[in-house]
């Protein structure tokens, strides 16, 4: 049999007849689709095709099977037998089962049906014939159960080329799902500011080229153990459209870990899993952290004496608005725990309760005072302040997930509803409070302080190097490994010198793509360039990188040159940030909320941004771009040694 044919078997012993010769005028006219009839000589009924059982009538007289080619095959037992309410039928399979052609699927009592003066003919119909087949050949005459009695000729699928067509969110979601390997290939999905981050069962089933070349998709990446589809600023709308078509995805159990060789060495696999876990835990809360940082910066701006001290720090308005901004940081463990649990497919409410415990007011009061919990020999265990913390809660969420899995295995189902959360909360909260919390928080604070010191101490060298190369991390999606470090710096020290340098890299890439938009005489290039520049100035560089800069590599290089100079200025002036938001929109994060009159970092921001813009713009204008250049293909991530695509 050729690939464009599907064979249909006789569902029972008997006489095969053309559909037009059957007694029911609805079937005989082909209203329900092309097919054939079979007058059975016995009541054993088998599947005429292989596929998945997608419908079983309540009255048991009809069974629907969908083949891998998408043919919807209906086995209808008898004519007008629906009124018998299933009495003469016994169905041997259930909805959702996968059946093989020739497998027993039902039994029908022919004598009972005849006693009701009804026709026993079995109809085999392809209900989506108009869409799926060009024709059907039927061999009439005697047939035995399982004989090939018909051939359906499949239509050659001529897929519409939509690469240059602007798709709606729903259409783009359908396109993405299909080209990542289909619904069954998706384990989980999260999104960050610009990317859909899939965890796929088999990344080899995804069609990178089709996805990359579709309008509305900037690029595709294999990084951090995830299959990343770079969308840009519309990612939230596309994510919602994808999830609408995958309603059960959020409730799927976590994929089983197997020992199957995935082509990656253990270190690479562990690193990928870690980055994927951090991404899933942090990406849902980045937006509110960034927004809160802007609010805090604007409040600091409004208290400046140079502007007439428009707000008093003791006024109800200031305190109220400040509380709105502080809440995101103060209760950060709750949000991170909830997001981490969603990523692990464990109970997010349990993780949120554990986060609520470590940020409980009395715990924080004792933590700030360094109150002693207990002593064990020479070991003194103290309460710590976990508000603003990240890493202790990420580990706590992971421990809670493991605890839940174990408890569900050992506890009877009737005890799980109460005792799984009870035991998990008690055990994990205690472990976090006494052991993992102090260790992780101490290490995280130490790393944050060290990075701040290193960036400050290295001065212009650190600024130059980080400024020149940071956007390379964005290309590979590895910047998410830096995001928690920046958040931890701000949480533990109130500032981040590293983030101040990162800010210049966003501005520089925006300036480079803006130069392309201004210089180019191509209407589409101007439109894309201006939109990408605005996005980069607002702190999101992926549309600029994947839309233009990386496809004209000199443009990307020009942006890196600009950010190197911007980082150099930031390092020389020892600038720092007191909030999370980068780009030009993050200007308010350079005001120190504790000391609003200290404007060194704000002046650093102004000078570094100006230098980044001027250098990147000029480099792109003079050297990086002209309309005669040929646009390259979208950049594909180079494989790491020991990793597989």
Secondary structure, DSSP 8 states (H G I E B T S, - for coil): --TTEEEEE-SSSEEEEEGGGSS-HHHHTTTT-EEEEEEESSSEEE-SS-EEEEEE-TTSSEEEEE-TT--EEEEEESSSGGGGTTTTEEE-S-TT-EE-TT-EEEEE-HHHHHHTT----EEEEETTHHHHEEEEEE--EEE-TT-EEEEEEE--------TTS---HHHHHHHHHHHTT-GGGEEEEEE-SSEEEEEES-GGGS-HHHHHTSTT--EEEEETTEEEEE--TTHHHHHHHHHHH-TTGGG-----------S--HHHHHHHHHHHHHHHHHHHHHHHHHHHHHHHHHHHHHT-GGGT--S-TTSHHHHHHHHHHHHHHHTHHHHHHHHHHHHHTS-HHHHHHHHHHHT-HHHHHHHHHT-EEEEETTEEEE----TT--HHHHHHHHHHHHHHHHHHHHS-HHHHHHHHHHHHHHHHHHHIIIIIHHHHHHHHHHHHHHHHHHHHHHTHHHHHHHHHHHHHHHHTTTTHHHHHHHHHHHHHHS-BHHHHHHHHHHHHHHHHHHHHHHH---HHHHHHHHHHHHHHHTT--HHHIIIIITTSHHHHHHHHHHHHHHHHHHHHTT--BSSS--SGGGGGGGS-SS-TT--HHHHHHHHHHHHHHHHHHHHIIIII--TTS-----------TT---
